[in-house]
Amino acid sequence: MAKKASDHVKYYKNQGGPTIGTVSRNMIERDGLYFKDLDGSGEYKPFDDWRLPAKERAQAYVNVLTIDEKIAQLFISDWRMGKYPCGVEGHQVIFDESGILDDAQVHGKSIFGEQHLPGTTELIKDWFARHLILRANPTPDDLADWLNQLNAVAEECRHFVPVQVASNSRNENGEVVFGMNDAAGVFAAWPGTLGIAAAVRGSGIGLVDEFAGCIRREWDGAGLKKGYMYMADIISDPRWQRSYGTFGEDPELVCEIFSHLIPGIQGSDHGVTADGVAMTVKHFPGGGARENGFDPHYQMGQWNVYQTEGSLEKYHLPGFQTAVDCHASSIMPYYAKPSAEKSASQTDKNGSPMELKPYGFAYNKPFIDGLLRDQMGFEGYINSDTGIVHNMSWGVEMLDQPERIGFAVNQAGVDLISGLFDNQYGREAYDRGINGYYETHSVPEGFREEEIILTEEALNRAVTRTLTEMFALGMFENPYRDPKKAVEAASDQRDWAHAMDVHRKSVVLLKNDGTLPLCEEKLRQKKVYAECFYKDEQRAKQATEKLREKLADNNILLTESCEEAEYGILMLHPSSGEYFNATKGYLELDLCDGKEVSDVDMEGRPAGTTHRETTLSGAGRIREIADAIHKNGGKVIGNLNITLAWEVGNVEPCLDALTAGFDTEQPAVLDVIFGRFAPSGKLPVTLPRGDEVLAVDENGVCISPNDVPGYDKDRYMPKHLKDENGKAYAYRDTAGNYYELDFGLTYEGGSLKSVIL
């Protein structure tokens, strides 16, 4: 496709039907209507007819596609934009003639695997890849141009199947993290999902409708029709690093949020629509039941552990049942595998014992084909997590790559495999079923031949499901978008204003002795000391400078000496661990600097050796600053950014007031501190009391069960840890308040007159 597709789209309007968009595809006229010639035959076929149900069209069209075309549609992987760096060291972009696509070859290597890849045009035309993952953070018009160009190239193939690009969420504020939120700041930026949950707790579910509508309009406006979002997982072990991508620890709240989120994003309560965005809800059957927080991207985290009888059904499945009931288009199983040895009895939806086979959930037929489809009623498609065929093949390491593909698709019922474009391995899995391969090769012990090959029946089933989604989204009729309108959709100031309003509503007031709000009369002639704390000292220094500039611009009397300050404002942004990598020990939640903690062995047990961990550089200085200000008769206010359920015992006693945000914009936090907005947020997760309630014994068993959310852990805590109120797990501050699910103070009376912003 030499020309820029965005400038050459032709539109055919159907009265009472969809507008057809094409760059080069032939049109068929029938009954006074226009239809796109999908198979290139020049003849009307039922699958061309947009009047027919999406599933019926998909079932017909799958029989037209070749085996290799269908195998190519089993895989989805990262892809690069020519205008935006792809992250591969030394890669030199070779633009196609349109100046949009990168047609250079590249040798790609990541934690998910390694592969030599062609240029984009070859990938679409010769490899017939139709499912890509976007990691870059382009402008809306560049995104629309790129998506248009991909589909224009796809139209040049004999059989037209649109290119569907998926992305992780793009509408939350916070650090860009590969594999979670790959982009931020281009689309309207809301607080993190924990912040949305905090805001819902205090202000009602209606804000989720605004959030969902914003996503749908902005994504559809650019032609981005598939989201790897959102997480229905429940936080039950607070040391799970992906906690910040959830909506907290309460299954009831997660269900309520998803009952609004899915219809709002997908376009209806009965599935995707042409102006909707298809969702892939993750990570079935709940990733929160981590063994002491270990993440399954690495070996020690490969197990889901259910120590508590009935915890699977009670805590972890409800959010996914809501997703099924709301017709989520796709569901993503987690990497992990269940441990029968370490788990108590669990039941399925029928009350029967749940079979805990030691296979990663994408390979686990009892969970996918049995529980999710047969019992819960899921009708969409299964999209595996990234890398299951290569580096995260927990439980099926003894199978080779073609066998893993066959076992996932043919046996468990997976429809789309994320990681690499494993077309050759897929073809090998198919060929082994028809060429007598296992007459001369042994079937791995514990498996059957029919489980580890790829049959045409399984292949057709999988591709029919993904095609059904694209037909329902209207992508066969018109995958094209106007770049100018994409910019307009992402620039709608109403959405940005709604987002900022939810930032304010996400702030939780945890402690207040009357210091807040800092209204004008309190600040008159008072000196304020301000500092930001991060794990990275240089980042803390830069953030401190920006904070002080912001305060000075708003006529706050600043001092650089805490000894002469009458108020202190401390912004705390702790961080723990490194995504995709194991730590030497358990993920540290304490607000600490250089704390000596235990190493763990390869079984995840305390090793008897130690190392040092820092979550907040200079954490010890917080007490020194507070002591100096208190000596001067002043007051100290802290704000804690909650991405994990932090242990706050090293900091809270030093503070007179404490707020919490969840990747909340700083101006929103300052609105609360300075009285522009009365705090209304409520905690979506319980903050643990301290190391004593997360202690792990010599056998690797935690004193608080890994599979039970914080709000319910006291039911299982030993008596010697419980206080006079029968509480052991939640942190209790110096004012006597427990930082548990749903806790949050507000301002009682007093002026809310703003002195800032």
SEKOL-726657 format. One line per field, with one value per residue (C-alpha): x, y, z. Coordinates in nm, 2 decimals. Each point is the difference from the previous one (the first is absolute). Layout:
<nodes>
c1	X, ...
c2	Y, ...
c3	Z, ...
</nodes>
This chain:
<nodes>
c1	0.00, 0.21, -0.24, -0.11, -0.32, -0.16, -0.01, -0.15, -0.29, -0.32, -0.33, -0.33, -0.30, -0.28, -0.34, -0.09, 0.33, 0.37, 0.22, 0.26, 0.36, 0.26, 0.33, 0.02, -0.26, -0.28, -0.36, -0.29, -0.35, -0.30, -0.35, 0.10, 0.27, 0.38, 0.20, 0.38, 0.13, 0.18, 0.13, 0.09, -0.23, -0.20, -0.32, -0.24, 0.05, -0.19, 0.31, 0.01, -0.35, 0.01, -0.37, 0.08, 0.11, 0.37, 0.04, -0.18, 0.23, 0.31, -0.11, -0.04, 0.32, 0.23, -0.06, 0.13, 0.33, 0.30, 0.16, 0.30, -0.22, -0.19, 0.31, 0.14, -0.31, 0.08, 0.28, 0.03, 0.32, 0.16, 0.04, 0.19, -0.10, 0.25, -0.02, 0.05, 0.30, -0.05, 0.25, 0.22, 0.36, 0.16, -0.32, -0.02, -0.34, -0.06, -0.33, -0.23, -0.10, -0.28, 0.25, -0.20, 0.08, 0.34, 0.11, 0.33, 0.07, 0.08, 0.13, -0.23, 0.08, -0.19, -0.09, -0.27, 0.23, 0.22, -0.09, 0.13, -0.28, -0.07, -0.10, -0.36, -0.12, 0.14, -0.15, -0.35, 0.02, 0.22, -0.03, -0.37, 0.03, -0.32, 0.04, 0.26, 0.08, 0.08, 0.25, 0.09, -0.17, -0.08, -0.21, -0.36, 0.05, 0.32, -0.19, -0.29, 0.24, 0.19, -0.31, -0.14, 0.32, 0.00, -0.35, 0.07, 0.28, -0.24, -0.25, 0.26, 0.00, -0.23, -0.21, -0.07, 0.03, 0.05, 0.30, -0.11, 0.24, -0.03, 0.14, 0.02, -0.18, 0.09, -0.24, 0.17, 0.26, 0.32, 0.32, 0.00, 0.07, 0.05, -0.28, -0.23, -0.06, 0.22, -0.09, -0.13, -0.07, -0.14, -0.35, -0.18, 0.19, -0.21, 0.15, 0.13, -0.26, 0.04, -0.08, -0.31, -0.11, 0.07, -0.21, -0.28, -0.01, -0.05, -0.19, -0.20, 0.02, -0.11, 0.36, 0.08, -0.25, 0.19, 0.33, -0.13, -0.16, 0.32, 0.20, -0.24, -0.02, 0.38, 0.10, -0.26, 0.08, 0.35, -0.10, 0.14, -0.26, 0.15, 0.11, 0.18, -0.19, -0.11, 0.10, -0.27, 0.26, -0.04, 0.29, 0.04, 0.37, 0.12, 0.35, -0.13, 0.16, -0.29, -0.23, 0.00, -0.17, -0.30, -0.31, 0.09, -0.08, -0.39, -0.17, -0.33, 0.15, 0.18, -0.32, -0.18, 0.28, 0.01, -0.38, 0.04, 0.35, -0.06, -0.32, 0.14, 0.32, -0.14, -0.31, -0.28, -0.10, -0.02, 0.34, 0.21, -0.14, 0.14, 0.09, 0.12, 0.34, 0.03, 0.14, 0.22, -0.06, 0.29, 0.13, -0.23, -0.06, 0.16, 0.36, -0.01, 0.03, 0.38, 0.22, 0.15, -0.03, 0.23, -0.08, -0.04, 0.22, 0.28, 0.03, -0.07, -0.33, -0.14, -0.26, -0.34, -0.06, -0.34, 0.07, -0.35, -0.29, -0.24, 0.21, 0.00, -0.37, -0.05, 0.26, 0.16, -0.27, -0.28, 0.17, 0.04, -0.36, -0.11, 0.23, -0.16, -0.35, 0.08, 0.13, 0.36, 0.14, 0.31, 0.16, 0.37, 0.11, 0.30, 0.34, -0.02, -0.11, -0.21, 0.17, -0.21, 0.27, 0.00, -0.37, -0.31, -0.31, -0.15, -0.33, -0.12, -0.32, -0.20, 0.13, 0.21, 0.37, 0.22, 0.27, 0.33, 0.22, 0.35, -0.01, 0.02, -0.36, 0.03, 0.06, -0.25, -0.31, -0.19, 0.03, -0.04, -0.23, -0.17, -0.04, 0.01, -0.19, -0.23, -0.09, 0.05, -0.14, 0.28, -0.06, 0.29, 0.36, 0.30, 0.31, 0.30, 0.24, 0.33, 0.27, -0.17, 0.15, 0.36, 0.11, -0.31, -0.12, -0.07, -0.10, 0.06, 0.38, 0.04, -0.19, 0.17, -0.13, -0.24, -0.13, -0.07, -0.19, -0.21, -0.06, -0.11, -0.23, -0.12, -0.03, -0.06, -0.19, 0.23, -0.07, 0.27, 0.36, 0.20, 0.38, 0.15, -0.11, 0.04, -0.15, 0.26, -0.05, -0.38, 0.04, 0.21, -0.26, -0.26, 0.22, 0.08, -0.37, 0.00, 0.35, 0.04, 0.26, -0.09, 0.04, 0.38, 0.01, -0.11, -0.29, 0.12, -0.09, -0.33, -0.14, -0.21, 0.08, -0.34, 0.07, 0.33, -0.07, -0.19, -0.31, -0.18, -0.32, 0.18, 0.17, -0.34, -0.16, 0.27, 0.01, -0.38, -0.01, 0.26, -0.16, -0.34, 0.13, 0.14, -0.33, -0.19, 0.23, -0.07, 0.37, -0.07, -0.23, 0.22, 0.32, 0.10, -0.01, 0.06, 0.32, -0.14, -0.31, 0.23, 0.17, -0.33, -0.13, 0.32, -0.01, -0.36, 0.04, -0.31, 0.18, 0.31, -0.21, -0.19, 0.34, 0.13, -0.31, 0.05, 0.36, -0.13, -0.26, 0.26, 0.19, -0.05, 0.05, 0.15, 0.10, -0.08, 0.03, -0.16, 0.30, -0.18, -0.13, 0.28, -0.23, 0.11, -0.03, 0.23, 0.27, 0.01, 0.37, 0.08, 0.31, -0.04, 0.27, -0.07, 0.18, -0.06, 0.13, 0.05, 0.20, 0.22, 0.18, 0.05, -0.37, -0.08, 0.22, -0.16, -0.36, 0.08, 0.11, -0.32, -0.21, 0.16, -0.03, -0.37, -0.05, 0.20, -0.21, -0.30, 0.13, 0.09, 0.28, 0.27, 0.31, 0.28, 0.06, -0.23, 0.13, -0.18, -0.31, -0.34, -0.14, 0.15, -0.14, 0.16, -0.09, 0.09, 0.03, 0.14, 0.09, 0.08, 0.15, 0.05, -0.28, 0.07, 0.30, 0.01, 0.13, 0.25, -0.27, -0.37, -0.12, 0.07, -0.30, 0.16, 0.08, 0.37, 0.35, 0.27, -0.21, 0.16, -0.24, 0.01, 0.10, -0.22, 0.11, -0.12, -0.31, -0.09, 0.09, 0.21, 0.36, 0.18, 0.21, -0.10, 0.02, -0.11, -0.31, -0.10, -0.35, 0.05, 0.34, 0.06, -0.30, 0.18, 0.02, -0.38, 0.01, 0.28, -0.19, -0.32, 0.19, 0.15, -0.34, -0.17, 0.27, -0.09, -0.36, -0.09, -0.20, 0.10, -0.22, 0.09, -0.15, 0.07, -0.03, -0.15, 0.10, 0.04, -0.15, 0.28, 0.10, -0.01, 0.12, 0.33, -0.17, -0.35, 0.09, 0.21, -0.29, -0.28, -0.20, 0.03, -0.17, 0.03, -0.01, 0.01, 0.22, -0.22, 0.10, 0.19, -0.23, -0.29, 0.18, 0.08, -0.37, -0.08, 0.29, -0.08, -0.37, -0.12, -0.16, -0.13, 0.14, -0.24, 0.21, -0.01, 0.28, -0.05, 0.26, 0.10, 0.34, 0.17, 0.11, 0.37, 0.24, -0.16, -0.32, 0.19, 0.26, 0.09, 0.11, 0.28, -0.24, -0.09, -0.35, -0.12, -0.17, -0.28, -0.14, 0.11, -0.34, -0.22, -0.04, 0.11, -0.35, -0.06, 0.35, -0.08, -0.22, 0.32, 0.25, 0.14, -0.15, 0.33, 0.01, -0.35, -0.08, -0.28, -0.23, 0.09, 0.20, 0.35, 0.06, -0.08, 0.24, -0.13, 0.12, 0.08, -0.35, -0.14, -0.13, 0.04, 0.13, -0.23, -0.24, -0.24, 0.17, 0.03, -0.06, -0.13, -0.01, -0.25, -0.10, 0.25, 0.08, 0.08, 0.12, 0.28, 0.34, 0.15, -0.07
c2	0.00, 0.29, 0.29, 0.13, -0.18, 0.27, 0.23, -0.27, -0.16, -0.03, -0.01, -0.17, 0.09, -0.25, 0.14, -0.15, -0.19, 0.05, 0.22, -0.21, 0.13, -0.13, 0.10, -0.27, -0.27, -0.06, 0.07, -0.22, 0.16, -0.20, 0.09, 0.37, -0.04, -0.02, -0.29, -0.05, -0.29, -0.19, -0.30, 0.18, -0.22, 0.29, -0.18, 0.06, -0.25, -0.02, 0.10, 0.33, 0.09, 0.23, -0.07, -0.35, -0.07, 0.03, -0.36, -0.14, 0.21, -0.13, -0.36, 0.04, 0.19, -0.22, -0.28, 0.23, 0.07, -0.22, -0.21, 0.23, 0.31, -0.14, -0.12, 0.36, 0.12, -0.21, 0.24, 0.36, 0.18, 0.34, 0.21, 0.32, 0.33, 0.16, 0.34, -0.12, -0.19, -0.37, -0.05, -0.24, 0.11, 0.10, -0.03, 0.23, 0.07, -0.05, 0.18, -0.13, 0.24, 0.15, 0.11, -0.17, -0.37, -0.14, -0.25, -0.08, -0.35, -0.03, -0.26, 0.03, -0.13, 0.04, -0.19, -0.17, -0.15, 0.08, 0.02, 0.14, 0.22, 0.14, 0.35, 0.10, -0.04, -0.35, -0.08, 0.09, -0.13, -0.32, -0.10, 0.10, 0.13, 0.17, 0.05, 0.25, 0.16, 0.37, 0.11, 0.35, 0.32, 0.18, 0.31, -0.08, 0.11, -0.21, -0.29, 0.03, 0.03, -0.31, -0.21, 0.12, -0.10, -0.35, -0.06, 0.14, -0.25, -0.28, 0.10, -0.09, -0.37, -0.24, -0.06, 0.31, -0.03, 0.34, 0.06, 0.02, 0.18, -0.05, 0.22, 0.00, 0.28, 0.36, 0.21, -0.01, 0.23, -0.14, -0.16, -0.17, -0.37, -0.25, -0.26, 0.20, 0.35, 0.05, 0.36, 0.31, 0.36, 0.00, -0.11, 0.15, -0.10, -0.13, -0.12, -0.35, -0.27, -0.02, 0.38, -0.06, -0.26, 0.25, 0.26, -0.24, -0.09, 0.36, 0.16, -0.28, -0.22, 0.26, 0.11, -0.34, 0.07, 0.32, -0.18, -0.28, 0.24, 0.20, -0.31, -0.12, 0.34, 0.06, -0.35, -0.04, 0.35, -0.11, -0.35, -0.18, -0.27, -0.24, 0.05, -0.23, 0.13, 0.00, -0.22, -0.18, -0.15, 0.05, 0.10, -0.27, 0.00, 0.36, -0.09, -0.06, 0.26, 0.03, 0.11, 0.36, -0.11, -0.14, 0.16, -0.11, -0.29, 0.00, -0.24, 0.18, 0.33, -0.16, -0.16, 0.34, 0.18, -0.27, 0.01, 0.36, -0.01, -0.28, 0.13, 0.35, -0.09, -0.28, 0.21, -0.21, -0.25, -0.28, 0.02, 0.21, 0.25, 0.18, 0.31, -0.20, -0.13, -0.37, -0.09, -0.28, -0.04, -0.14, -0.22, -0.30, -0.16, 0.29, 0.08, 0.13, -0.34, 0.02, -0.21, 0.27, 0.25, -0.16, 0.09, -0.28, 0.17, -0.18, -0.35, 0.05, 0.16, -0.28, -0.12, 0.12, -0.11, -0.03, -0.07, 0.09, -0.23, 0.15, 0.31, -0.04, 0.02, 0.25, 0.26, -0.06, -0.10, 0.25, 0.28, -0.24, -0.12, 0.36, 0.03, -0.30, 0.12, 0.34, -0.18, 0.09, -0.07, -0.18, -0.13, -0.05, -0.29, 0.06, -0.17, -0.17, -0.35, -0.12, -0.20, -0.29, -0.09, 0.35, 0.07, -0.08, -0.14, 0.23, -0.04, 0.08, 0.19, -0.32, -0.06, -0.29, -0.04, 0.21, -0.20, 0.18, -0.13, 0.14, 0.17, 0.37, 0.13, 0.05, -0.38, -0.09, -0.16, -0.04, 0.37, 0.13, -0.24, -0.13, 0.28, 0.31, -0.12, -0.28, 0.12, 0.38, 0.03, 0.18, 0.03, 0.22, -0.10, -0.08, 0.21, -0.14, 0.21, 0.09, -0.26, -0.33, -0.19, 0.09, 0.14, -0.03, -0.35, -0.10, -0.36, -0.10, 0.05, -0.36, 0.08, 0.16, 0.32, -0.16, -0.23, 0.30, 0.17, -0.31, -0.06, 0.36, 0.03, -0.36, -0.12, 0.31, 0.22, 0.30, 0.20, 0.26, -0.05, 0.31, 0.01, -0.05, -0.06, -0.38, -0.09, -0.27, -0.17, 0.03, -0.16, -0.28, -0.07, -0.03, -0.21, -0.25, -0.08, -0.11, -0.12, -0.29, 0.18, -0.19, -0.33, 0.06, 0.24, -0.06, 0.18, 0.18, -0.20, 0.11, 0.13, -0.14, 0.06, 0.16, 0.26, 0.13, 0.03, 0.28, -0.13, 0.19, -0.01, 0.18, 0.24, 0.09, 0.04, 0.24, 0.22, 0.01, 0.15, 0.28, 0.07, 0.03, 0.28, 0.19, -0.04, 0.13, 0.29, 0.10, -0.03, -0.20, 0.29, 0.29, -0.02, 0.35, 0.32, 0.37, 0.11, 0.35, -0.15, -0.22, 0.31, 0.16, -0.31, 0.00, 0.37, 0.03, 0.22, -0.15, -0.33, 0.16, 0.20, -0.32, -0.17, 0.28, -0.01, -0.37, 0.07, 0.23, -0.26, -0.27, 0.17, -0.17, 0.19, -0.25, 0.22, 0.35, 0.17, 0.32, 0.11, -0.04, 0.17, 0.26, 0.29, 0.36, 0.10, -0.29, 0.08, 0.38, 0.09, -0.37, -0.16, -0.33, -0.26, -0.24, -0.31, -0.30, -0.35, -0.28, -0.32, 0.18, 0.29, 0.20, -0.03, 0.12, 0.30, 0.10, -0.05, 0.21, 0.29, -0.02, -0.02, 0.31, 0.19, -0.09, 0.12, 0.32, 0.09, -0.02, 0.24, -0.26, 0.12, -0.26, -0.08, -0.24, -0.05, -0.23, 0.14, 0.33, -0.14, 0.01, -0.25, -0.29, -0.16, -0.33, -0.20, -0.37, -0.22, -0.33, -0.28, -0.37, -0.27, -0.01, -0.11, -0.33, -0.08, -0.19, 0.18, -0.17, -0.02, 0.08, 0.32, 0.27, 0.21, 0.19, 0.37, -0.05, 0.08, -0.27, -0.24, -0.34, -0.28, -0.37, -0.16, -0.29, -0.33, -0.15, -0.14, 0.35, -0.07, 0.22, -0.08, 0.10, 0.27, 0.36, 0.30, 0.36, 0.16, 0.36, 0.11, 0.37, 0.16, 0.22, -0.15, 0.06, 0.37, 0.03, -0.04, 0.25, 0.26, -0.06, 0.03, 0.33, 0.15, -0.13, 0.16, 0.33, -0.06, -0.09, -0.27, -0.26, -0.13, -0.30, -0.15, -0.36, -0.14, -0.34, -0.25, -0.28, -0.05, 0.17, -0.04, 0.35, -0.05, 0.17, 0.32, 0.05, 0.08, 0.29, 0.16, 0.22, -0.06, -0.27, -0.02, -0.28, 0.00, -0.27, 0.14, 0.31, 0.32, 0.23, 0.30, -0.22, -0.09, 0.37, 0.09, -0.22, 0.12, 0.37, -0.03, 0.03, -0.34, -0.20, -0.35, -0.28, -0.30, -0.33, -0.26, -0.28, -0.22, -0.06, 0.12, -0.27, 0.06, -0.09, -0.29, -0.21, -0.06, -0.09, -0.23, -0.32, -0.31, -0.24, -0.20, 0.31, 0.03, 0.36, 0.08, 0.17, -0.21, 0.10, -0.06, 0.21, 0.38, 0.23, 0.09, -0.37, -0.11, 0.06, -0.31, -0.21, 0.20, -0.15, 0.13, 0.13, 0.26, 0.13, 0.32, 0.08, 0.04, -0.34, 0.16, -0.11, 0.06, 0.37, 0.28, 0.20, 0.36, 0.22, 0.14, -0.35, -0.03, -0.32, 0.04, -0.27, -0.04, 0.30, 0.22, 0.37, 0.32, 0.33, 0.36, 0.09, 0.36, 0.27, 0.22, -0.17, 0.32, -0.08, 0.18, -0.19, -0.10
c3	0.00, -0.13, 0.06, 0.34, 0.07, 0.20, -0.31, -0.23, 0.19, -0.20, 0.18, -0.11, 0.20, 0.05, 0.09, 0.34, 0.01, 0.06, -0.21, -0.19, 0.00, -0.24, -0.16, -0.27, 0.06, -0.25, 0.08, -0.07, -0.06, 0.10, 0.10, -0.04, 0.26, 0.01, 0.13, 0.01, -0.21, 0.28, -0.18, -0.32, -0.21, -0.14, 0.10, 0.28, 0.28, 0.33, 0.21, -0.20, 0.13, 0.30, 0.06, 0.13, 0.35, 0.07, 0.11, -0.31, -0.22, 0.18, -0.02, -0.38, -0.06, 0.20, -0.26, -0.28, 0.17, -0.06, 0.28, 0.02, 0.01, 0.29, 0.19, -0.03, 0.18, 0.31, 0.10, 0.13, 0.08, 0.04, -0.31, -0.07, -0.16, -0.24, 0.16, 0.35, 0.14, 0.03, 0.29, -0.18, 0.04, -0.34, -0.19, -0.31, -0.14, -0.37, -0.09, -0.26, -0.28, 0.21, 0.26, 0.28, 0.02, 0.11, -0.27, 0.15, 0.14, 0.36, 0.24, 0.30, 0.34, 0.33, 0.31, -0.20, -0.26, -0.31, -0.36, -0.33, -0.15, -0.34, -0.10, 0.06, -0.36, -0.02, 0.34, -0.12, -0.35, 0.02, 0.36, 0.01, 0.35, 0.11, 0.37, 0.13, 0.34, 0.02, 0.26, -0.14, 0.12, -0.32, -0.06, -0.10, -0.36, -0.03, 0.15, -0.25, -0.29, 0.10, 0.06, -0.34, -0.17, 0.15, -0.12, -0.35, -0.04, 0.13, -0.27, -0.27, 0.11, -0.18, 0.31, 0.20, 0.37, 0.18, 0.23, 0.36, 0.24, 0.37, 0.27, 0.38, 0.17, -0.11, 0.21, 0.34, 0.15, 0.13, -0.10, -0.34, 0.07, -0.28, 0.00, 0.23, -0.10, -0.31, -0.06, 0.18, -0.05, -0.36, 0.08, 0.30, 0.31, 0.29, 0.33, 0.03, 0.03, 0.38, -0.01, -0.20, 0.25, 0.29, -0.18, -0.06, 0.36, 0.10, -0.30, -0.16, -0.31, -0.25, -0.05, -0.15, -0.27, -0.08, 0.00, -0.23, -0.24, -0.02, -0.09, -0.26, -0.18, 0.00, -0.10, -0.27, -0.12, -0.09, -0.12, 0.30, 0.05, 0.26, 0.36, 0.23, 0.29, 0.27, 0.29, 0.19, 0.23, 0.38, 0.21, 0.26, 0.05, 0.03, -0.13, -0.35, -0.21, -0.24, 0.28, -0.14, -0.32, 0.19, 0.15, 0.35, 0.23, 0.01, -0.24, 0.04, -0.11, -0.29, -0.12, 0.02, -0.19, -0.28, -0.04, -0.11, -0.15, -0.26, -0.16, 0.00, -0.18, -0.23, -0.10, 0.14, 0.28, -0.25, -0.17, -0.22, -0.25, -0.30, 0.21, 0.29, 0.11, 0.08, 0.35, 0.11, 0.37, 0.20, 0.17, 0.04, 0.25, 0.20, 0.03, 0.36, 0.17, -0.02, 0.21, 0.22, -0.28, -0.25, -0.36, -0.26, -0.25, 0.19, 0.13, 0.37, -0.08, -0.22, 0.26, 0.09, 0.36, 0.16, 0.37, 0.11, -0.08, -0.25, -0.07, -0.38, -0.02, 0.28, -0.09, -0.34, -0.24, 0.05, -0.21, -0.29, 0.03, -0.04, -0.30, -0.16, 0.08, -0.16, -0.31, 0.02, -0.34, 0.12, 0.32, 0.07, 0.22, 0.23, -0.04, 0.34, 0.08, 0.30, 0.27, 0.14, 0.25, 0.16, -0.03, 0.20, -0.16, -0.27, -0.18, -0.35, -0.08, 0.05, 0.35, -0.12, 0.09, -0.24, -0.17, 0.05, -0.28, 0.01, -0.34, -0.06, -0.03, -0.38, -0.02, 0.27, -0.15, 0.33, 0.05, -0.36, -0.17, 0.31, 0.25, -0.22, -0.30, 0.11, 0.35, -0.01, -0.35, -0.18, -0.37, -0.11, -0.08, 0.21, -0.05, 0.18, 0.20, -0.18, -0.02, 0.09, -0.29, 0.09, 0.33, 0.23, -0.10, 0.36, 0.04, -0.36, -0.02, -0.12, -0.32, -0.30, -0.15, -0.26, 0.27, 0.23, -0.27, -0.07, 0.37, 0.06, -0.31, -0.06, 0.37, 0.22, -0.25, -0.05, -0.31, -0.02, 0.13, 0.11, -0.02, -0.34, -0.36, 0.03, -0.34, -0.07, 0.33, -0.05, -0.35, 0.15, 0.27, -0.28, -0.23, 0.28, 0.01, -0.36, -0.09, 0.25, 0.21, 0.32, -0.18, 0.03, 0.29, 0.35, 0.16, 0.32, 0.31, 0.15, -0.32, -0.29, -0.37, -0.06, 0.27, -0.14, -0.38, -0.17, -0.18, -0.27, 0.22, 0.29, -0.24, -0.16, 0.34, 0.12, -0.32, -0.01, 0.34, -0.07, -0.34, 0.17, 0.22, -0.30, -0.20, 0.30, 0.04, -0.36, -0.10, -0.32, -0.12, 0.11, 0.20, -0.10, 0.20, -0.07, 0.17, 0.07, 0.17, 0.20, 0.14, 0.07, 0.19, 0.22, 0.06, 0.13, 0.30, 0.16, 0.04, 0.14, 0.24, 0.11, 0.05, 0.22, 0.20, 0.07, 0.10, 0.27, 0.10, 0.03, 0.28, 0.33, 0.33, 0.24, 0.29, 0.11, 0.34, -0.13, -0.20, -0.33, -0.20, -0.02, -0.06, -0.04, 0.37, 0.10, -0.25, 0.05, 0.06, 0.06, -0.16, -0.18, -0.06, -0.29, -0.12, -0.22, 0.08, -0.26, -0.01, -0.25, 0.16, -0.32, -0.09, 0.35, -0.04, -0.33, 0.14, 0.30, -0.22, -0.20, 0.31, 0.15, -0.32, -0.01, 0.36, -0.05, -0.31, 0.22, 0.27, 0.25, 0.23, -0.04, 0.20, -0.07, 0.37, 0.18, 0.33, -0.07, -0.17, 0.16, -0.25, -0.19, -0.31, -0.09, -0.32, 0.04, -0.31, 0.10, -0.24, 0.05, -0.21, -0.37, -0.24, -0.18, 0.23, 0.33, 0.31, 0.23, 0.26, 0.04, -0.16, 0.27, 0.11, 0.28, -0.05, 0.05, -0.11, 0.02, 0.21, 0.06, -0.11, -0.06, -0.33, -0.13, -0.14, -0.34, 0.18, 0.12, 0.37, 0.22, -0.08, 0.31, -0.18, -0.04, -0.23, 0.02, -0.15, -0.06, -0.10, 0.09, -0.01, 0.30, 0.19, 0.33, -0.07, 0.02, 0.38, 0.02, -0.20, 0.20, 0.33, -0.11, -0.11, 0.31, 0.22, -0.18, 0.10, -0.36, -0.17, -0.26, -0.29, -0.20, -0.32, -0.08, -0.36, 0.04, -0.28, 0.25, 0.35, 0.18, 0.36, 0.14, 0.35, -0.06, -0.12, 0.13, 0.37, -0.12, -0.19, 0.12, -0.31, -0.27, -0.34, -0.26, -0.37, -0.27, -0.28, 0.07, -0.17, 0.25, -0.07, 0.12, 0.32, 0.06, -0.06, 0.30, 0.22, -0.06, 0.03, -0.36, 0.02, 0.30, 0.00, -0.08, -0.10, 0.19, 0.02, -0.26, 0.17, 0.36, 0.11, 0.20, 0.36, -0.06, -0.07, 0.28, -0.20, -0.31, 0.17, -0.19, 0.20, -0.08, -0.23, -0.21, 0.16, 0.07, 0.33, -0.19, -0.28, -0.35, -0.15, 0.23, -0.05, 0.27, 0.13, 0.09, 0.12, 0.37, -0.02, -0.04, 0.21, 0.32, 0.32, 0.14, -0.28, 0.06, 0.20, 0.23, -0.30, -0.15, -0.28, -0.10, -0.37, -0.07, 0.10, 0.30, 0.01, 0.30, -0.01, 0.03, -0.36, -0.19, -0.36, -0.14, -0.29, -0.03, 0.25, -0.08, 0.19, -0.12, 0.12, 0.26, -0.03, -0.05, -0.30, -0.33, -0.16, -0.24, 0.02, -0.29, -0.36
</nodes>
